[in-house]
Amino acid sequence: MSLKLDNTKKYLAEYSKNLLELAKIEIEKADRTRSYKSGNITGPINASGSLKDSLKLRGAKTTDVVYSYNIIGNEYGEAVDEGTKRSTPPVQKLINWLILKNKTLVDSKKKIVNLNDLKKVKRIAFAIQKSLSIKGIQRTGFITDLVNNQFKQLNDVYKPVVKDIEVDIDNILLKAGYKKKGKDTYTIETKIIG
């Protein structure tokens, strides 16, 4: 049996679009705190902007009645969300990140590093890579926490489903084997065997 689920599809599409926008906001949230042994860092997780810019919504009809909506983005977004025990990002990406994220860069000796001095920036990138390979990435929970907070909105998904059923009730009953008798009357014939 095939149902017309226009209202349900619209509800889920809007829910998914809202979730996408909220995920982008979470990435830029200024008061996000991550705790490390060396201290806390409070600030957005939007270093270069590529994670936020990579987030897209994909929707597809997977069967006659099922629609699938997925938020996709750069692969490392999951590692930033869940954290990792170890991580070894390419040094060049770390160099790009250091240059894009920082207006000033301070080395371990508390000296300001000229971002045009690629030799020094590269050494710092290697040190970060080594640290990440030992300590991993701190969990941010930006996706997991958002989904958990927004999940309660799916409790209202029955409303568009009911609306779709009301709109398509004639088709539903006819496909279920009922015969229409008059304007609002349906009957089904049963055979008694035995």
BADO-826495 format. One line per field, with one value per residue: residue number from 1; x, z, y of N, C-alpha, C in turn. Coordinates in Angstrom, 3 decimals. Example, Ala and Ser with C-alpha at 12.3 -4.5 7.8 and 13.67 -1.06 7.14 Angstrom:
BEGIN
pake	[1,2]
n.u	[13.190,12.850]
n.w	[7.800,7.080]
n.v	[-5.690,-2.250]
ca.u	[12.300,13.670]
ca.w	[7.800,7.140]
ca.v	[-4.500,-1.060]
c.u	[13.200,12.900]
c.w	[7.800,7.870]
c.v	[-3.300,0.030]
REM end
This chain:
BEGIN
pake	[1,2,3,4,5,6,7,8,9,10,11,12,13,14,15,16,17,18,19,20,21,22,23,24,25,26,27,28,29,30,31,32,33,34,35,36,37,38,39,40,41,42,43,44,45,46,47,48,49,50,51,52,53,54,55,56,57,58,59,60,61,62,63,64,65,66,67,68,69,70,71,72,73,74,75,76,77,78,79,80,81,82,83,84,85,86,87,88,89,90,91,92,93,94,95,96,97,98,99,100,101,102,103,104,105,106,107,108,109,110,111,112,113,114,115,116,117,118,119,120,121,122,123,124,125,126,127,128,129,130,131,132,133,134,135,136,137,138,139,140,141,142,143,144,145,146,147,148,149,150,151,152,153,154,155,156,157,158,159,160,161,162,163,164,165,166,167,168,169,170,171,172,173,174,175,176,177,178,179,180,181,182,183,184,185,186,187,188,189,190,191,192,193,194]
n.u	[0.850,0.538,1.119,0.247,2.466,2.883,2.717,4.095,6.612,7.316,7.421,9.562,11.617,11.809,12.478,14.986,16.396,16.408,17.924,20.381,21.049,21.231,23.406,25.470,25.475,26.230,28.890,30.075,29.734,30.634,31.029,31.848,33.393,36.313,38.031,41.341,44.358,46.271,44.775,41.762,39.997,38.101,35.914,34.915,34.596,35.167,37.581,38.895,36.661,35.952,34.683,32.104,31.233,31.173,28.957,26.001,22.643,21.111,18.523,16.387,14.129,13.583,11.991,8.604,7.230,9.079,11.277,14.529,16.716,19.800,22.516,25.468,29.044,32.454,34.677,36.213,34.632,33.081,35.052,35.775,33.406,32.931,35.405,38.746,41.035,43.515,45.026,46.165,46.521,47.300,50.366,50.446,47.771,47.509,49.303,47.990,45.677,46.761,47.669,45.298,43.556,44.796,45.632,47.747,50.489,51.785,54.711,56.081,57.872,56.768,57.038,56.172,55.249,56.066,53.721,54.374,56.732,57.369,58.925,59.042,56.324,55.763,57.262,55.802,53.397,54.182,54.699,52.120,50.867,52.234,51.418,48.645,48.712,49.381,47.646,45.165,41.957,39.975,36.700,33.904,31.155,29.360,27.575,26.294,25.170,23.445,21.653,20.514,19.217,17.390,15.857,13.431,11.583,10.744,8.710,6.328,5.847,3.736,1.573,1.720,1.594,-0.942,-2.441,-1.747,-2.911,-5.620,-6.028,-5.661,-7.419,-9.492,-8.114,-6.472,-8.318,-9.598,-7.461,-7.012,-8.990,-11.629,-14.885,-16.375,-19.361,-21.632,-21.191,-19.580,-19.245,-17.908,-17.447,-16.572,-16.324,-16.758,-16.000,-17.436,-16.046,-16.634]
n.w	[0.000,-0.794,0.561,0.543,1.693,2.106,4.094,6.246,5.097,4.614,7.264,8.354,6.646,7.278,9.981,9.741,8.271,10.167,12.173,10.850,10.596,13.307,14.025,12.677,14.087,16.596,16.107,15.916,18.419,21.045,23.756,24.259,26.166,26.566,28.352,29.292,30.395,30.648,31.038,30.547,27.501,26.092,23.607,20.140,17.976,15.453,13.508,10.861,9.368,7.526,8.396,9.236,6.792,5.267,6.013,4.926,3.800,2.936,1.245,0.536,-1.178,0.000,-0.050,-1.066,0.950,2.772,3.779,3.768,5.586,5.826,7.506,6.220,6.197,6.532,7.239,9.598,11.423,12.980,14.621,16.045,17.374,18.919,20.001,20.170,20.860,19.750,17.152,13.938,12.152,8.862,8.540,6.886,6.840,9.494,9.545,7.807,9.352,11.672,10.623,9.547,11.790,13.795,14.892,16.229,17.229,19.781,20.956,22.783,24.480,25.143,23.244,20.575,17.472,14.172,11.722,9.090,9.051,7.974,8.641,11.459,12.046,10.896,12.576,14.925,14.064,13.684,16.364,17.427,15.977,17.012,19.699,19.376,18.385,20.616,22.711,21.508,20.384,22.112,23.255,21.971,21.655,20.067,18.044,19.032,21.515,20.558,18.915,20.855,22.431,20.584,19.856,21.157,19.753,17.744,18.840,18.066,15.516,14.845,14.282,11.568,10.257,10.930,9.676,7.003,6.702,7.071,4.794,2.776,3.215,1.734,-0.377,1.153,2.436,0.205,-1.024,0.947,0.569,1.031,-0.038,-1.474,-0.427,-1.066,0.174,2.597,3.486,3.960,3.115,3.799,2.383,3.803,3.801,5.036,5.965,6.087]
n.v	[-1.169,2.194,5.322,8.782,10.935,13.694,15.761,14.623,14.212,16.896,17.851,16.315,17.125,19.865,19.652,18.424,20.395,22.447,21.213,21.064,23.809,24.482,22.885,24.168,26.566,25.601,24.888,27.364,28.397,30.476,29.979,27.384,24.980,23.094,20.650,20.096,18.431,20.371,22.621,24.609,25.262,27.724,28.476,28.815,25.893,26.247,26.418,26.773,27.087,25.237,22.879,23.696,24.806,22.533,21.090,19.657,18.994,16.001,14.471,11.734,9.564,6.481,4.219,3.405,4.719,5.722,8.228,9.533,11.537,13.033,14.543,15.555,15.873,17.086,14.459,14.493,15.786,14.082,12.974,15.247,15.719,13.308,12.820,11.443,8.762,8.778,10.687,11.560,14.021,15.362,17.161,19.430,20.245,21.008,23.140,24.920,25.297,26.489,28.934,30.034,30.136,31.626,34.902,35.800,33.846,31.941,30.493,27.618,28.821,31.149,33.133,35.289,34.025,34.612,34.397,34.220,32.967,30.125,27.917,27.876,27.736,25.273,23.575,23.881,22.785,20.120,19.488,19.700,17.679,15.455,15.578,15.180,12.593,11.216,12.069,12.433,13.738,16.034,15.430,17.191,17.075,18.460,17.676,15.323,16.194,18.183,16.701,15.016,16.966,18.005,15.859,15.418,16.909,15.275,13.877,14.959,14.046,12.457,14.093,15.284,12.821,11.826,13.822,13.317,10.778,11.434,13.016,11.132,9.042,7.777,6.471,4.773,3.045,1.877,0.529,-1.302,-3.097,-2.402,-1.387,1.436,2.820,5.011,8.418,8.622,6.010,2.823,-0.563,-3.944,-7.082,-10.228,-13.649,-16.538,-19.451,-22.826]
ca.u	[0.000,1.319,0.468,0.758,2.984,3.407,2.872,5.157,7.865,7.596,7.799,10.903,12.566,12.000,13.208,16.370,16.993,16.626,19.046,21.579,21.368,21.656,24.757,26.386,25.540,27.016,30.301,30.561,29.391,31.807,31.189,32.090,34.597,36.920,38.998,42.563,45.230,47.001,43.837,40.530,39.908,36.726,35.820,34.270,35.387,35.218,38.927,39.074,35.360,35.663,33.716,30.774,30.883,30.990,27.691,24.940,21.505,20.768,17.263,16.088,13.028,14.233,10.957,7.368,6.739,10.140,12.185,15.740,17.418,21.097,23.432,26.799,30.079,33.827,34.821,36.788,33.601,32.705,36.138,35.673,32.218,33.057,36.751,39.505,42.168,44.690,44.721,47.365,46.171,48.459,51.052,50.056,46.463,47.757,49.918,46.893,44.825,47.472,47.705,43.934,42.899,45.493,46.123,49.099,50.808,52.806,55.352,56.176,58.719,55.959,57.461,55.248,55.784,55.637,52.997,55.013,57.918,56.808,59.753,58.595,54.932,55.837,57.717,54.667,52.445,54.699,54.500,50.681,50.589,52.757,50.527,47.381,48.920,49.477,46.486,43.913,41.131,39.007,35.287,33.137,29.735,28.539,26.493,25.586,24.354,22.396,20.649,19.797,18.332,16.351,15.124,12.064,10.687,10.190,7.501,5.165,5.800,2.439,0.606,1.637,1.198,-2.415,-2.951,-1.609,-3.924,-6.920,-6.085,-5.603,-8.189,-10.206,-7.131,-6.028,-9.388,-9.814,-6.334,-7.109,-10.029,-12.964,-15.632,-17.041,-20.819,-22.086,-20.153,-18.677,-19.434,-17.054,-17.746,-15.665,-17.040,-16.031,-16.583,-17.361,-15.670,-16.774]
ca.w	[0.000,-0.890,1.161,0.205,2.971,1.857,5.346,7.019,4.413,4.869,8.680,8.527,5.914,8.083,11.183,9.341,7.935,11.439,12.817,10.125,10.988,14.707,14.064,12.267,15.221,17.647,15.732,16.152,19.786,21.701,25.149,24.335,26.955,26.529,29.449,29.045,31.575,30.710,31.318,29.755,26.343,25.829,22.324,19.089,17.369,14.044,13.270,9.501,8.735,6.548,8.940,9.129,5.381,4.656,6.426,3.906,4.031,1.812,1.440,-0.545,-0.977,-0.003,-0.463,-1.389,2.064,3.699,3.347,4.580,5.604,6.482,7.502,5.900,6.290,6.585,8.038,10.924,12.304,13.923,15.606,16.894,18.207,19.850,20.548,19.764,21.728,18.989,15.868,13.251,10.964,8.052,9.008,6.055,7.320,10.755,9.195,7.306,10.497,12.518,9.952,9.424,13.074,14.717,14.521,16.785,17.652,20.826,21.077,24.142,25.272,25.295,22.256,19.447,16.242,12.944,10.922,7.781,9.217,7.779,9.336,12.857,12.033,10.595,13.802,15.855,13.505,14.018,17.807,17.616,15.448,17.978,20.865,18.996,18.224,21.967,23.546,20.757,20.289,23.202,22.846,22.082,21.753,19.397,17.296,19.928,22.459,19.782,18.523,22.076,22.820,19.578,19.598,21.700,18.744,16.928,19.492,17.368,14.144,14.589,13.785,10.105,9.804,11.032,8.620,5.740,6.688,6.854,3.399,1.861,3.808,0.689,-1.037,2.122,2.621,-1.051,-1.207,1.968,0.172,1.296,-1.176,-1.081,-0.601,-0.686,0.354,3.723,3.987,3.371,3.617,3.339,2.362,4.379,3.468,6.125,5.449,7.004]
ca.v	[0.000,3.426,6.486,10.104,11.435,15.039,16.507,13.978,14.532,18.313,17.968,15.756,17.981,21.077,19.237,18.189,21.699,23.128,20.533,21.488,25.191,24.461,22.306,25.244,27.497,24.928,24.950,28.731,28.804,31.069,29.550,25.934,24.729,21.772,20.518,19.337,18.389,21.632,23.706,24.666,26.147,28.128,29.155,28.020,24.829,26.616,26.933,27.295,27.262,24.182,21.920,24.312,24.949,21.214,20.480,19.716,18.113,15.140,13.773,10.795,8.628,5.172,3.260,4.128,5.544,6.114,9.271,9.555,12.813,12.895,15.681,15.059,16.891,16.574,13.248,14.737,16.343,13.028,12.881,16.438,15.524,12.191,12.737,10.264,8.446,9.196,11.288,12.034,14.816,15.741,18.371,20.575,20.731,21.706,24.432,25.770,25.600,27.455,30.232,30.551,30.341,32.512,36.222,35.718,32.501,31.980,29.187,27.081,29.720,32.370,34.117,35.399,33.442,35.268,33.396,34.128,32.122,28.787,26.923,27.822,27.261,23.845,22.899,23.863,21.825,18.784,19.287,19.464,16.342,14.496,15.621,14.538,11.155,10.652,12.431,12.411,14.950,16.172,15.375,18.437,16.735,19.466,17.011,14.401,16.970,18.841,15.698,14.620,18.073,18.230,14.620,15.494,17.481,14.200,13.367,15.515,13.572,11.823,15.088,15.273,11.488,11.809,14.707,12.588,9.716,12.078,13.466,10.001,7.935,7.031,5.609,3.763,2.049,1.154,-0.399,-2.342,-4.032,-1.880,-0.838,2.663,2.793,6.344,9.437,8.371,4.660,1.799,-1.901,-4.998,-8.352,-11.357,-14.951,-17.494,-20.768,-23.906]
c.u	[0.894,0.508,1.063,1.175,3.580,3.657,4.002,6.515,8.262,8.076,9.236,11.967,12.846,12.777,14.694,17.087,17.308,17.831,20.371,22.000,21.849,23.060,25.788,26.557,26.399,28.510,30.887,30.320,30.646,32.049,31.376,33.427,35.023,38.003,40.150,43.372,45.956,46.098,42.625,40.692,38.438,36.730,35.170,35.197,35.520,36.574,39.043,37.752,35.000,34.679,32.304,30.328,30.620,29.634,26.606,23.837,21.235,19.474,16.996,14.892,13.624,13.269,9.727,6.957,7.824,11.042,13.357,16.386,18.694,21.841,24.818,27.793,31.443,33.936,35.345,35.786,33.160,33.768,36.099,34.486,32.470,34.400,37.429,40.603,43.460,44.236,46.027,46.969,47.434,49.040,50.612,48.696,46.614,48.400,48.840,45.990,45.484,47.441,46.306,43.327,43.521,45.838,47.544,49.274,51.963,53.396,55.469,57.042,58.066,56.407,56.466,55.948,55.209,54.983,53.543,56.281,57.456,57.622,59.272,57.170,54.908,56.290,56.580,53.627,52.893,54.481,53.027,50.327,51.050,51.850,49.207,47.544,49.026,48.172,45.149,43.220,40.119,37.588,34.649,31.648,28.823,27.398,25.643,24.659,23.186,21.283,19.841,18.818,17.164,15.462,13.677,11.081,10.080,8.970,6.239,5.034,4.448,1.437,0.572,1.249,-0.325,-3.027,-2.868,-2.650,-5.302,-7.092,-6.252,-6.454,-8.935,-9.272,-6.696,-7.072,-9.624,-8.698,-6.349,-8.240,-11.447,-13.571,-16.401,-18.522,-21.336,-20.887,-19.130,-18.766,-18.557,-17.466,-16.689,-16.430,-16.161,-16.764,-16.378,-17.106,-16.007,-18.074]
c.w	[0.000,-0.324,0.593,1.523,2.829,3.147,6.209,6.413,4.692,6.311,8.893,7.808,6.713,9.359,10.859,8.978,9.204,12.177,12.167,10.552,12.429,14.855,13.677,13.391,16.340,17.361,16.063,17.575,20.552,23.105,25.301,25.033,26.823,27.587,29.052,30.340,31.759,31.010,30.421,28.571,26.142,24.535,21.303,18.582,15.869,13.732,11.887,8.820,7.810,7.088,8.794,7.671,4.704,4.976,5.386,4.296,2.766,2.161,0.261,-0.166,-1.091,-0.341,-0.807,-0.285,3.001,3.052,4.305,4.456,6.405,6.413,7.272,6.002,6.310,7.604,9.453,11.903,13.361,15.018,16.565,17.843,19.302,20.564,20.055,20.781,21.068,17.660,15.232,11.980,10.173,8.529,8.195,6.482,8.635,10.506,8.715,8.449,11.387,11.912,9.875,10.769,13.887,14.099,15.045,17.306,18.640,20.975,22.546,25.056,25.467,24.359,21.103,18.187,15.064,12.062,9.504,7.832,9.171,8.461,10.776,12.952,11.783,11.817,14.815,15.375,13.804,15.506,18.109,17.131,16.431,19.201,20.568,18.844,19.581,22.741,22.829,20.756,21.423,22.639,23.005,22.239,21.002,18.597,18.243,20.873,21.746,19.425,19.739,22.521,21.864,19.343,20.079,20.707,17.840,17.572,18.786,15.931,13.826,13.986,12.253,9.544,9.832,9.926,7.262,5.621,6.424,5.397,2.452,2.319,2.754,0.023,-0.112,2.261,1.357,-1.296,-0.178,1.661,0.472,0.000,-0.676,-1.427,-0.138,-0.454,1.426,4.274,3.209,3.960,3.075,3.409,2.980,4.000,4.656,5.526,6.516,7.325]
c.v	[1.229,4.582,7.757,10.748,12.837,15.818,15.945,14.304,15.982,18.512,17.487,16.588,19.250,20.773,19.085,19.489,22.483,22.530,20.940,22.892,25.257,23.876,23.361,26.269,26.901,25.016,26.322,29.234,29.253,30.519,28.033,25.695,23.277,21.728,19.613,19.313,19.714,22.825,23.635,25.602,26.447,28.923,28.257,26.917,25.060,27.246,27.566,27.601,26.117,23.146,22.472,24.382,23.607,20.590,20.734,18.739,17.315,14.428,12.874,9.945,7.238,4.037,4.084,5.086,6.057,7.159,9.302,10.926,12.629,14.222,15.096,16.214,16.248,15.455,13.514,15.345,15.342,12.873,14.066,16.299,14.489,12.145,11.477,10.002,8.910,9.760,11.749,12.785,15.164,17.072,19.588,21.133,21.471,23.069,25.393,26.215,26.649,28.853,30.849,30.937,31.463,33.861,36.350,34.304,32.592,30.579,28.775,27.944,31.077,33.496,34.109,34.895,34.209,34.208,33.273,33.279,30.666,27.701,26.749,27.282,25.756,23.046,22.794,22.849,20.394,18.478,18.999,18.063,15.268,14.418,14.920,13.032,10.453,10.852,12.355,13.757,14.937,16.168,16.747,18.165,17.683,18.857,16.162,15.154,17.648,17.865,15.257,15.707,18.251,17.018,14.694,16.110,16.416,13.559,13.852,15.016,12.914,12.813,15.148,13.905,11.375,12.657,14.008,11.481,10.308,12.492,12.286,8.811,7.113,6.021,4.473,2.658,1.230,0.145,-1.519,-3.326,-3.573,-1.369,0.379,2.552,4.146,7.269,9.062,6.952,3.687,0.459,-2.856,-6.291,-9.424,-12.628,-15.866,-18.867,-21.794,-24.321]
REM end
